[in-house]
Amino acid sequence: MAQVFLSQGYFNFSSQISGDNLLDFMLGKPSDFQQLSPVYEDLYRTLPALYFNDSWKITRRLTVNLGARWQPWRAVGRADETVVHLQHP
């Protein structure tokens, strides 16, 4: 499965390291981290996409590279062709 199905985590900062919640957050020292394991069944999703790029030589020492990507959002489905609605708690 792609990473779009991974579950989110929750950090808790309770001033255990420095004595101040904000300072623990700024230091990146959480006191707790919780994450639920995702439920993978037979989910699938086809993601068509288009990508175009081009390069322009402006001067002898300057080249501009530009690209654009188009990727529509597609619903997650199951092998039995039903649509799955994923909802965050």
N, C-alpha and C positions, 0 to 999 in steps of 0.2 A: 504494500500500500504506500501511497505517497505520504509525505509529511503533513498534508492538509487534514489528516484524520487523527493526528496526535492530540492528546488531551492537554488542557491548560493546567498550569500549576499556580499555587497560591503561596506567597511569601508572607511571613509574619515577623514584624520587628517589635520586640517588647523590651528594649533597653537592657538586655542581659549583658551585652559586651561593654558598652561605654556608660550606661546609666541614663541615656537619652535616646528615645525612639528615633528622632530625626537624625541624630549622629550615627546610629547603627545603620540607618537606611543609606546615608551618604557614604559610609564606609563599605557598604555592600555586605554587611554581616547580619543575615537574618537569624532569628532564633528558632524558626520553624519553617518547613516547606512541605506542602501537601500536594499530591498529584494523584488523580484517579486514573486507573488504567483504562484505555479505550476498549470498546467492545468491537472486535472485527468479526464480521460474519462472512458474507459473500458479497461485500460491497465492491462496486466498480464505478469508474467514471472515465469517459473518453473526453480528452481535452484537445480539440483541434486548435491550431494556432498558426498565425502567419508572422513572418519576420522579414523585414526588408532593411538593407543597409547599403550605404554608398560612401565613397570617399572622393573628396575634391582636393586637388593640389592648388592651394591659393598662391603660394610663392614657392621658391626653391626649398625653403626651410619650414614651411607651414602646410600641413595637410589636415583637413577637417574630415572626421568620420562621424556619420550620423546613422542612427538606426531607429526603427519603430517596430513594436510588437503589438499584435492584436490577438487577444485570447478571450473568448466569451466565457461567461459563467455558465456551467452546465450542472444540472442536478445530479446528485449521487443516486445510483440505482442499485438494484439487487439482481441476482441471476434470474429470478422469476419475473423480471421486467416490471416490478413495482417500484415506485419512487420512495426514497427514504428522506424523512425530514429530520435533520440533525438540529438539536436545540441545546443551548448552553443552560446550565442550571442557574 
